[in-house]
């Protein structure tokens, strides 16, 4: 309610002041001003206020405002005469608001030409209403020349408002689209991270299944051994462990099902062009580099035409390699992402000019838990990024390799195209 009162107050003051930017085309009390244009704009822009109520309030305030203004500038004018001069303006704004409501012009916001034509018609009719009242009081006649001028002024005024109104609308739509794109990109990266976690969770489920089976086999084996009290005790413990691991597995299954459902619900389209994916990866890691205070140049090169690839598999694989490169660069450097096809395979090549990886460590970097990266407190990273990449790549019947020397470190992923593209 407070916002609505503020808006009405802002409107009547703005319209009244804009009404003083005027000229008198017919050398009498009838004026052409920007007040009408501002009033028309407010009615188009704001749905919360009633046009007719606005017309009554604005019309009444303008009459009062002009009388007070005349009293300060021309104190010799009698109140009744001044009221007769300015009161027709009330009918102008009131009739304008009534016609605006009857035409339901707000329904045509997406059709600028229709709004423009309706605006011209409303302006012409309200101008004639005001002129009719003024000239009835002064016994003047509306000539053909006056009619022509009214039509011209109404056309210019209405289409000026429509042009300004739609420029603002287009700007807002563009900003909204940019914001939506940022949200979509953030959601894609978030779901990609969740997708990566589901892969780890799936592996944990398989491990839990294997441990449960091994414990049960151990239980059966101990049960068949010589019936001593210790063997029975060990067998019982093995069975208890099998049950506990099975409970953990069931909990993990529920989490896995929830994550899978979330990913499915949030991503109706699971495939995207490699150009869009590459651009998203670069933009995301540019932000990461800035947050880390590093000056890193990112170069993306995509050769040839590609089908749409699975979003989360592709994102998680390439992004892991790029993030790894960002973290390895000390202060400044260059990261290149090259994507191309080779027969029935797609190649993802990520290179950086960081400090490189010692030859002895190149055999260990894909092992779970191995890391060479530590934070400022000396805490090591998880060491699961590259092991995840290797596991996923191998599950898709591909291969990942690493070559490093003093000047450059290169990670290359080779995958069958059919493992990433949409199945018909």
C-alpha positions in Angstrom: 0.0 0.0 0.0 2.8 2.4 0.9 4.5 1.6 -2.4 1.3 2.4 -4.3 0.9 5.7 -2.5 4.5 6.6 -3.3 4.0 5.7 -6.9 0.9 7.8 -7.3 2.6 10.7 -5.6 5.6 10.4 -7.9 3.3 10.2 -10.9 1.3 13.3 -10.1 4.4 15.4 -9.4 6.2 14.2 -12.5 3.2 14.8 -14.8 2.6 18.2 -13.3 6.2 19.3 -13.8 6.3 17.8 -17.3 3.2 19.7 -18.1 5.1 22.9 -17.7 7.3 22.0 -20.6 4.8 23.4 -23.0 3.9 25.6 -25.9 0.6 27.1 -27.1 -0.1 26.1 -30.7 -3.4 28.0 -31.1 -2.4 31.1 -29.2 -4.9 30.6 -26.4 -5.1 28.6 -23.1 -4.8 25.2 -24.8 -1.3 23.8 -24.4 0.8 21.0 -25.8 3.1 19.6 -23.2 5.1 16.5 -22.1 2.6 15.9 -19.2 0.4 13.7 -21.4 3.4 11.6 -22.6 4.6 11.1 -19.0 1.0 10.2 -17.9 0.6 7.7 -20.8 4.0 6.1 -19.9 3.0 5.7 -16.2 -0.3 4.0 -17.2 1.5 1.6 -19.6 4.3 0.8 -17.2 2.5 0.3 -13.9 -0.3 -2.3 -13.5 -0.8 -1.8 -9.8 -2.7 1.5 -10.0 -6.1 2.1 -11.5 -6.0 4.3 -14.6 -9.3 6.0 -13.8 -8.3 6.8 -10.2 -5.0 8.1 -11.6 -6.8 10.3 -14.1 -9.0 11.8 -11.4 -6.1 12.4 -9.0 -3.7 13.7 -11.6 -6.3 15.9 -13.3 -7.4 17.5 -10.0 -3.8 18.0 -8.9 -2.8 19.6 -12.2 -5.6 22.1 -12.0 -4.7 23.0 -8.4 -0.9 23.1 -9.3 -1.4 25.5 -12.2 -3.7 27.8 -10.2 -1.1 28.0 -7.4 1.6 28.6 -10.0 -0.4 31.4 -11.6 -1.0 32.9 -8.1 2.7 33.1 -7.5 3.5 34.5 -11.0 0.4 36.5 -11.9 -1.3 37.5 -8.7 -3.7 39.8 -10.5 -5.7 36.9 -12.1 -9.0 36.3 -10.2 -9.5 32.8 -8.9 -12.7 32.1 -10.8 -11.1 33.2 -14.1 -8.0 31.1 -13.4 -10.1 28.1 -12.5 -12.1 28.4 -15.8 -8.8 28.5 -17.7 -7.3 25.4 -16.1 -10.3 23.2 -15.2 -10.6 21.7 -18.8 -7.2 20.0 -18.1 -9.0 17.9 -15.5 -11.3 16.5 -18.2 -8.4 15.8 -20.5 -6.7 13.5 -18.0 -9.9 12.0 -16.8 -11.2 11.1 -20.3 -7.7 9.9 -21.3 -7.8 7.5 -18.3 -11.3 6.3 -19.1 -10.5 5.6 -22.8 -7.2 3.9 -21.7 -9.2 1.6 -19.5 -11.9 0.9 -22.1 -9.4 0.1 -24.9 -7.6 -2.4 -22.6 -4.4 -1.2 -24.1 -2.2 -3.0 -21.7 -3.1 -6.3 -23.3 -1.1 -5.2 -26.4 2.2 -4.5 -24.8 3.9 -7.0 -27.1 2.4 -5.1 -30.2 4.0 -1.7 -30.3 2.2 -0.6 -33.5 -1.2 -1.4 -32.0 -0.4 0.5 -28.8 0.8 3.4 -30.9 -2.4 3.6 -32.9 -4.6 3.3 -29.9 -2.5 5.9 -28.1 -2.9 8.3 -31.0 -6.7 7.7 -31.1 -7.0 8.3 -27.3 -4.9 11.4 -27.4 -6.9 12.9 -30.3 -10.3 12.2 -28.6 -9.1 13.6 -25.3 -7.6 16.7 -27.0 -10.9 17.3 -28.8 -12.7 16.9 -25.4 -10.6 19.5 -23.8 -10.8 21.9 -26.8 -14.6 21.4 -27.0 -14.9 22.4 -23.3 -12.5 25.4 -23.7 -14.1 26.7 -26.9 -17.6 26.2 -25.6 -16.8 28.6 -22.7 -15.1 31.1 -25.0 -17.4 30.7 -28.0 -14.5 29.7 -30.4 -14.7 27.3 -33.3 -12.6 24.2 -33.9 -11.2 24.7 -37.4 -9.8 22.1 -39.9 -6.3 23.5 -39.3 -6.7 22.8 -35.6 -7.8 19.2 -36.3 -4.8 18.6 -38.5 -2.4 19.9 -35.8 -4.1 17.9 -33.1 -3.6 14.7 -35.1 0.1 15.5 -35.8 0.8 16.3 -32.2 -1.0 13.2 -30.9 0.9 11.0 -33.3 4.3 12.4 -32.4 3.5 12.3 -28.7 2.1 8.7 -28.6 4.8 7.1 -30.7 7.5 9.0 -28.7 6.1 7.3 -25.6 5.9 3.9 -27.3 9.4 4.1 -28.5 10.8 5.0 -25.1 8.6 2.4 -23.4 9.8 -0.4 -25.6 13.5 0.6 -25.4 13.2 0.2 -21.6 11.3 -3.1 -22.1 13.9 -4.5 -24.5 16.7 -3.5 -22.0 14.9 -5.2 -19.2 14.3 -8.3 -21.3 18.0 -8.4 -22.2 19.1 -8.1 -18.6 16.6 -10.8 -17.6 17.9 -13.0 -20.3 21.5 -12.5 -19.2 20.5 -13.2 -15.6 18.7 -16.3 -16.7 21.7 -17.4 -18.7 23.9 -17.0 -15.6 21.5 -19.0 -13.5 21.4 -21.7 -16.1 25.2 -21.8 -16.3 25.5 -22.0 -12.5 22.9 -24.8 -12.5 24.8 -26.7 -15.2 28.0 -26.6 -13.2 26.2 -27.5 -10.0 24.5 -30.5 -11.6 27.8 -31.4 -13.2 29.3 -31.5 -9.7 26.4 -33.6 -8.4 26.8 -35.9 -11.4 30.5 -36.4 -10.5 29.4 -37.2 -6.9 27.0 -39.8 -8.2 29.8 -41.6 -10.0 31.8 -41.7 -6.7 28.7 -42.9 -4.9 28.0 -45.6 -7.5 31.5 -46.9 -7.0 31.0 -46.9 -3.2 27.8 -48.9 -3.7 29.7 -51.5 -5.7 32.4 -51.6 -3.1 29.8 -52.1 -0.3 28.2 -54.9 -2.4 31.6 -56.6 -2.7 32.4 -56.2 1.0 29.0 -57.6 1.9 29.5 -60.6 -0.3 33.0 -61.2 1.0 31.8 -61.0 4.6 29.0 -63.4 4.0 31.5 -65.8 2.2 33.8 -65.5 5.2 30.8 -66.2 7.5 30.0 -69.4 5.5 33.6 -70.5 5.5 34.0 -70.0 9.3 30.8 -71.8 9.9 32.1 -74.9 8.1 35.3 -74.9 10.1 35.9 -77.0 13.2 33.1 -76.2 15.6 35.0 -74.3 18.2 33.7 -71.5 20.2 36.2 -69.0 18.6 35.1 -70.0 15.1 31.5 -69.5 16.0 32.3 -66.1 17.5 34.3 -65.0 14.4 31.5 -66.2 12.1 29.0 -64.3 14.1 31.1 -61.1 13.8 31.5 -61.6 10.1 27.8 -61.8 9.7 27.3 -58.7 11.8 29.8 -56.8 9.7 28.0 -58.0 6.5 24.7 -56.7 7.9 26.2 -53.3 8.9 27.8 -52.8 5.5 24.5 -53.8 3.9 22.8 -51.0 5.9 25.4 -48.5 4.7 24.8 -49.7 1.2 21.0 -49.1 1.5 21.6 -45.6 2.9 23.9 -44.9 0.0 21.3 -46.2 -2.4 18.7 -43.8 -1.1 21.2 -40.9 -1.5 22.1 -42.1 -5.0 18.4 -42.3 -6.0 17.8 -38.8 -4.6 20.7 -37.3 -6.5 19.8 -39.1 -9.7 16.2 -37.8 -9.4 17.4 -34.3 -8.7 19.7 -34.3 -11.7 16.9 -35.7 -13.9 14.4 -33.1 -12.7 16.7 -30.1 -13.1 18.0 -31.1 -16.6 15.3 -31.8 -19.1 17.9 -31.5 -21.9 21.0 -33.6 -21.2 22.8 -32.8 -24.4 24.4 -29.6 -25.6 26.8 -28.4 -28.3 30.5 -28.6 -27.5 30.8 -24.9 -28.4 28.4 -24.0 -25.6 30.0 -26.4 -23.1 33.5 -25.2 -24.0 32.5 -21.5 -23.5 30.9 -22.4 -20.2 34.0 -24.2 -18.9 36.2 -21.2 -19.9 34.0 -18.6 -18.3 33.7 -20.6 -15.1 37.4 -21.1 -14.7 38.2 -17.5 -15.6 36.1 -16.6 -12.5 38.0 -19.2 -10.5 41.4 -17.9 -11.6 40.4 -14.3 -10.6 39.2 -15.5 -7.2 42.6 -17.1 -6.7 44.4 -13.9 -7.7 45.9 -15.5 -10.8 46.4 -14.0 -14.2 45.6 -16.9 -16.6 44.8 -16.6 -20.3 42.3 -19.3 -21.5 42.3 -20.4 -25.1 39.5 -22.6 -26.5 39.8 -24.2 -30.0 37.2 -26.5 -31.4 38.0 -28.2 -34.8 35.4 -29.6 -37.1 31.7 -30.2 -36.5 30.5 -32.2 -33.5 27.2 -33.8 -32.5 25.6 -32.7 -29.2 27.5 -34.4 -26.3 26.2 -35.4 -22.9 26.4 -32.3 -20.8 27.5 -33.6 -17.4 29.9 -36.3 -18.5 31.7 -33.8 -20.8 31.6 -30.9 -18.3 32.9 -33.0 -15.4 35.8 -34.5 -17.4 37.1 -31.3 -19.1 36.4 -29.1 -16.1 38.4 -31.4 -13.8 41.4 -31.1 -16.1 41.0 -27.3 -16.5 40.6 -26.8 -12.8 43.7 -29.0 -12.2 45.6 -26.7 -14.6 44.4 -23.5 -12.9 45.5 -24.9 -9.5 48.9 -25.9 -10.8 49.8 -22.4 -12.2 51.5 -20.3 -9.6 50.7 -16.7 -10.6 50.3 -16.3 -14.4 50.1 -18.6 -17.4 48.1 -20.0 -20.3 45.7 -22.8 -20.5 44.7 -24.2 -23.8 41.7 -26.4 -24.5 41.6 -28.2 -27.8 38.7 -30.3 -28.9 38.7 -32.3 -32.2 37.5 -35.5 -33.8 39.7 -38.3 -35.0 37.8 -40.9 -36.9 35.2 -42.3 -34.5 36.7 -40.7 -31.4 36.6 -37.2 -29.9 39.8 -35.8 -28.3 39.8 -33.4 -25.4 43.3 -31.9 -24.9 44.0 -29.6 -22.0 47.5 -28.1 -21.7 49.1 -25.5 -19.4 52.5 -23.9 -19.0 52.7 -24.4 -15.3 55.6 -25.9 -13.4 55.0 -29.4 -14.8 54.8 -32.8 -13.1 57.9 -34.8 -12.2 58.3 -38.0 -14.3 58.1 -40.2 -11.2 54.8 -38.7 -10.2 53.2 -39.0 -13.6 52.6 -42.7 -12.9 50.8 -41.9 -9.6 48.6 -38.9 -10.4 45.7 -41.0 -11.5 45.7 -43.0 -8.2 42.9 -42.1 -5.7 44.2 -39.8 -2.9 47.4 -38.8 -4.6 48.0 -35.1 -4.7 50.8 -32.5 -5.1 48.5 -29.6 -4.2 48.3 -28.1 -0.7 46.5 -25.0 0.6 48.1 -22.1 2.6 47.6 -24.1 5.8 49.4 -27.2 4.4 46.2 -29.1 4.0 46.3 -31.4 0.9 43.5 -31.5 -1.7 41.3 -34.6 -2.0 43.3 -36.1 -4.8 40.2 -37.7 -6.4 39.8 -35.4 -9.4 42.1 -37.2 -11.8 41.2 -40.6 -10.5 37.6 -39.8 -11.2 38.5 -38.7 -14.8 40.4 -42.0 -15.3 37.6 -44.1 -13.9 34.9 -42.4 -16.0 37.0 -42.4 -19.2 37.8 -46.1 -18.8 34.1 -46.9 -18.1 33.3 -45.3 -21.5 36.0 -47.4 -23.2 38.4 -44.5 -23.7 41.8 -43.5 -22.4 43.4 -40.6 -20.6 47.1 -39.8 -20.8 49.5 -37.2 -19.3 52.7 -35.8 -20.8 54.7 -33.2 -18.9 58.0 -31.4 -19.1 59.4 -28.1 -18.0 57.5 -26.0 -20.5 54.1 -27.7 -20.8 51.8 -30.3 -19.2 49.3 -31.9 -21.5 46.3 -34.1 -20.5 44.6 -35.9 -23.3 41.2 -37.7 -23.2 40.2 -39.9 -26.1 36.6 -41.2 -26.1 34.4 -43.0 -28.6 31.9 -40.4 -29.9 29.0 -42.8 -29.5 29.7 -42.9 -25.7 28.9 -39.2 -25.4 26.3 -38.5 -28.2 22.6 -38.9 -27.8 21.3 -42.4 -28.6 18.5 -42.4 -31.1 
